[in-house]
Amino acid sequence: MPVNGSELRFVGRWTSGAGLGGAEISAVDKESKRLFVTNGTKNTIDIVDISNPKKVKLVKSVDFTALG
């Protein structure tokens, strides 16, 4: 049952390539149509273009390894 008028449905998929521990926490920017995902396996934030749900693609990975 939708909460507050929201309803989830599957529209596309993106694979982080880091196995089961890859994608953890995500946030969506509606204006840029990008998804920001923490990747615990690679110690990065992955920026994903979701403007076309059928062709979701990685834009950039920001590496945080140097920060510990």
LOGUZA-264595 format. One record per residue: x, z, y of N, C-alpha, C in turn; residue in three letters. Coordinates in steps of 0.001 Angstrom, whole numbers, plus 500000, padded with zeros to 6 digits. Layout:
// LOGUZA-264595
SITE/X/Z/Y/X/Z/Y/X/Z/Y/ala
...
// end
This chain:
// LOGUZA-264595
SITE/500835/500000/498834/500000/500000/500000/500891/500000/501245/met
SITE/500681/499103/502198/501486/499036/503419/501372/500307/504255/pro
SITE/502488/500706/504832/502523/501862/505725/502720/501350/507139/val
SITE/501902/501801/508074/501996/501378/509475/501944/499861/509623/asn
SITE/501210/499186/508773/501072/497738/508876/502254/496950/508333/gly
SITE/503229/497625/507732/504410/496948/507190/504231/496688/505701/ser
SITE/504790/495599/505263/504746/495275/503845/506041/494574/503462/glu
SITE/506670/495026/502382/507904/494409/501901/507579/493319/500898/leu
SITE/508326/492219/500983/508211/491160/499991/509564/490468/499870/arg
SITE/509871/490006/498679/511139/489334/498418/511114/487943/499047/phe
SITE/512146/487636/499861/512241/486300/500465/513599/485646/500238/val
SITE/514613/486428/499900/515940/485858/499692/516890/486887/499129/gly
SITE/518093/486448/498807/519075/487341/498187/520465/486994/498682/arg
SITE/521280/488026/498827/522688/487862/499157/523466/488813/498264/trp
SITE/524564/488355/497708/525394/489175/496837/526706/489473/497532/thr
SITE/527054/490754/497602/528275/491167/498300/529535/490787/497539/ser
SITE/529409/490556/496238/530567/490204/495434/531404/491402/495037/gly
SITE/530876/492602/495277/531634/493816/494994/531040/494619/493848/ala
SITE/530265/494002/493009/529680/494705/491880/528551/495634/492296/gly
SITE/528300/496642/491477/527172/497536/491720/527367/498453/492920/leu
SITE/528595/498711/493333/528839/499640/494438/529018/498972/495777/gly
SITE/528703/497715/495901/528960/496962/497128/528081/497313/498296/gly
SITE/526905/496745/498372/526010/496941/499514/525371/498318/499441/ala
SITE/525497/499086/500526/524961/500440/500535/523881/500619/501596/glu
SITE/524263/500726/502851/523329/500973/503946/523217/499699/504766/ile
SITE/522016/499343/505162/521851/498113/505937/520980/498343/507164/ser
SITE/521188/497483/508162/520384/497484/509386/520153/496036/509781/ala
SITE/518967/495756/510310/518606/494394/510701/518533/494299/512216/val
SITE/519106/493224/512762/518946/492894/514179/518004/491699/514243/asp
SITE/516770/491936/514693/515754/490873/514711/516127/489730/515646/lys
SITE/516771/490040/516772/517109/488994/517742/518138/488010/517207/glu
SITE/519218/488527/516618/520269/487642/516101/519982/487167/514680/ser
SITE/518975/487771/514047/518624/487472/512654/519828/487688/511745/lys
SITE/520441/488865/511956/521599/489237/511137/521375/490593/510496/arg
SITE/521954/490735/509326/521896/491967/508565/523297/492562/508562/leu
SITE/523410/493845/508856/524693/494546/508874/524681/495520/507701/phe
SITE/525641/495358/506788/525633/496101/505534/526966/496807/505325/val
SITE/526919/498121/505039/528158/498810/504686/528506/498450/503247/thr
SITE/529780/498165/503023/530265/497788/501702/531320/498815/501301/asn
SITE/530897/499816/500520/531780/500906/500134/532922/500490/499230/gly
SITE/532739/499470/498436/533787/499003/497535/534930/498359/498303/thr
SITE/534595/497560/499318/535610/496842/500092/535977/497543/501397/lys
SITE/535283/498660/501730/535501/499401/502978/535319/498488/504196/asn
SITE/534215/497751/504204/533908/496822/505289/532458/496989/505738/thr
SITE/532165/496413/506884/530783/496153/507266/530631/494646/507188/ile
SITE/529708/494210/506361/529466/492783/506184/528329/492358/507107/asp
SITE/528547/491291/507851/527540/490746/508757/526991/489490/508096/ile
SITE/525686/489496/507852/525051/488454/507060/523986/487734/507892/val
SITE/524031/486412/507895/523040/485588/508590/521798/485480/507713/asp
SITE/520668/485981/508215/519420/485923/507455/518385/485033/508155/ile
SITE/518844/484138/509031/517919/483265/509760/517161/482322/508826/ser
SITE/517782/481970/507702/517114/481158/506685/517177/481941/505373/asn
SITE/516098/482642/505006/516117/483485/503810/516490/482750/502522/pro
SITE/516319/481447/502489/516675/480682/501290/518168/480361/501241/lys
SITE/518867/480538/502374/520308/480275/502443/521004/481410/503190/lys
SITE/520857/482625/502693/521500/483790/503289/523003/483651/503103/val
SITE/523784/483894/504189/525233/483701/504063/526011/484734/504871/lys
SITE/527200/485041/504380/528102/485967/505051/528676/485306/506295/leu
SITE/528590/486006/507434/529162/485513/508686/530579/486050/508840/val
SITE/530735/487353/508588/532025/488002/508810/532028/489360/508125/lys
SITE/533212/489798/507693/533410/491156/507198/534365/491866/508144/ser
SITE/533965/493043/508602/534814/493844/509484/535480/494905/508618/val
SITE/536809/494858/508540/537584/495730/507657/537879/497069/508328/asp
SITE/537534/498165/507646/537785/499510/508155/538840/500249/507335/phe
SITE/539593/499539/506512/540597/500156/505646/541623/500955/506439/thr
SITE/542063/500446/507578/543085/501120/508386/542600/502455/508946/ala
SITE/541295/502661/508994/540743/503901/509538/540617/504999/508493/leu
SITE/540924/504656/507237/540902/505657/506187/539638/505639/505461/gly
// end
